[in-house]
Amino acid sequence: MVEPKDLLRYALEATRDRVIRCLEDLSEEEARRVVQGLSPVVWQVGHLAQADGVLLRRAGAPAPVPEAYAALFGPGTGGQADYPPLSQVRTVFETTHEALLRLLDGAALERPVDAPHYRSVGEMLAFSAYHRGYHIGKMATLRALLGKPRLFG
């Protein structure tokens, strides 16, 4: 039988790998380009890091996200902006990913969290994987509009 923590680890690792794969062949200029009104790839990754930082704080864990990220990458932001370099944003995403894995390893999945859309650490981590999948789709669309090769499917 597959354990719930193993399923969550798989979902988080698989979505992390797909996010990173979406970035591998993008230049800084391509990652910042707003195409057909869609928020750029750098925003997508920064938004995931910011959102995962919020999840970590709601679970009572340290959130390794720069304070400025809320204004740049929070809900309702996006578009053209003075974003940090993609390499920095990627590092913050990777750091929040590792923090989520530590939370997964150390917390009971049923432990309650103070959040509007999920009740427990387990539900919160499942949401993170789902949320990442949504933005992977956005990045795949942006890649296509940038003329980049298809990575999935």
C-alpha positions in Angstrom: 0.0 0.0 0.0 1.3 3.5 -0.8 1.4 5.8 2.2 -0.1 9.3 2.0 3.2 11.0 2.7 4.8 9.0 -0.2 2.1 10.2 -2.6 2.5 13.8 -1.4 6.3 13.6 -1.8 5.9 12.2 -5.3 3.5 15.0 -6.2 5.8 17.7 -4.8 8.9 16.3 -6.4 7.2 15.7 -9.8 5.9 19.3 -9.9 9.2 20.7 -8.8 11.0 18.8 -11.6 8.5 20.0 -14.2 8.8 23.6 -13.1 12.6 23.4 -13.4 12.3 21.7 -16.7 10.2 24.6 -18.0 13.1 27.0 -17.1 16.1 25.1 -18.5 16.3 26.6 -22.0 14.9 30.1 -21.3 17.0 33.2 -21.5 16.5 36.0 -19.0 14.7 38.0 -21.6 12.4 35.2 -22.6 11.6 34.5 -18.9 10.5 38.2 -18.5 8.6 38.5 -21.7 4.9 39.2 -21.4 3.2 37.4 -24.2 -0.4 38.0 -25.2 -1.1 39.6 -21.8 0.0 36.5 -19.8 2.3 37.1 -16.8 5.8 36.0 -17.7 7.5 32.8 -16.7 9.6 34.5 -14.0 6.4 35.7 -12.4 4.9 32.1 -12.5 7.9 30.7 -10.6 8.1 33.6 -8.2 4.4 33.3 -7.6 4.8 29.6 -6.7 7.6 30.4 -4.3 5.6 33.2 -2.7 2.5 30.9 -2.4 4.5 28.1 -0.9 6.0 30.5 1.6 2.4 31.5 2.6 1.6 27.8 3.1 4.7 27.3 5.2 3.8 30.2 7.5 0.2 28.9 7.9 1.7 25.6 9.0 3.9 27.4 11.5 7.1 26.7 9.6 9.8 29.2 8.5 9.2 30.6 5.1 12.4 31.4 3.2 10.9 34.0 0.9 12.2 37.6 0.6 9.7 40.1 2.0 9.5 41.9 -1.4 8.1 38.8 -3.1 4.6 39.5 -1.7 4.3 42.7 -3.7 5.9 41.2 -6.8 4.4 37.7 -6.9 1.3 37.7 -4.7 -2.3 37.3 -6.0 -3.4 40.1 -8.3 0.2 40.9 -9.4 1.9 40.0 -12.6 2.5 41.5 -16.0 5.5 43.7 -16.7 7.5 44.5 -13.6 11.0 44.8 -12.3 11.4 41.2 -11.3 14.6 39.7 -9.7 16.8 37.6 -12.0 15.3 34.2 -12.9 18.2 32.5 -11.3 17.4 34.1 -7.9 13.7 33.4 -8.3 14.5 29.8 -9.1 16.7 29.5 -6.0 13.8 30.9 -3.8 11.4 28.4 -5.4 13.9 25.5 -4.7 14.4 26.7 -1.1 10.6 26.8 -0.5 10.3 23.3 -2.1 12.9 21.9 0.3 11.1 23.6 3.2 7.8 21.9 2.2 9.6 18.5 2.1 10.9 19.1 5.6 7.4 20.0 6.7 6.1 16.8 5.1 8.7 14.8 6.9 8.2 16.3 10.3 4.5 17.1 10.6 1.4 14.9 11.0 -0.7 15.2 7.9 -3.8 15.7 9.9 -2.4 18.6 11.9 -4.7 21.6 11.5 -3.6 24.7 9.8 -5.1 28.2 9.8 -6.2 28.6 6.1 -9.3 29.3 4.1 -9.0 26.5 1.5 -7.7 23.5 3.4 -7.9 22.2 7.0 -4.7 20.3 7.5 -1.0 20.0 6.6 -1.8 17.1 4.3 -4.5 19.1 2.4 -2.2 22.1 2.2 0.6 20.1 0.7 -1.8 18.5 -1.8 -2.9 22.1 -2.7 0.7 23.1 -3.3 1.1 20.3 -5.9 -2.2 21.1 -7.6 -1.3 24.8 -7.6 2.1 24.1 -9.2 0.4 22.0 -11.8 -1.8 24.9 -12.8 1.2 27.2 -13.2 3.2 24.5 -15.1 0.4 24.6 -17.6 0.7 28.4 -17.9 4.5 28.1 -18.4 4.0 25.4 -21.1 1.6 27.8 -22.9 4.1 30.7 -22.5 6.9 28.4 -23.8 4.8 27.6 -26.9 4.1 31.3 -27.5 7.8 31.9 -27.2 8.5 29.3 -29.9 10.2 26.9 -27.4 9.9 23.1 -27.8 7.1 21.2 -26.2 8.2 19.5 -23.0 5.2 17.4 -21.9 2.6 15.3 -23.7 
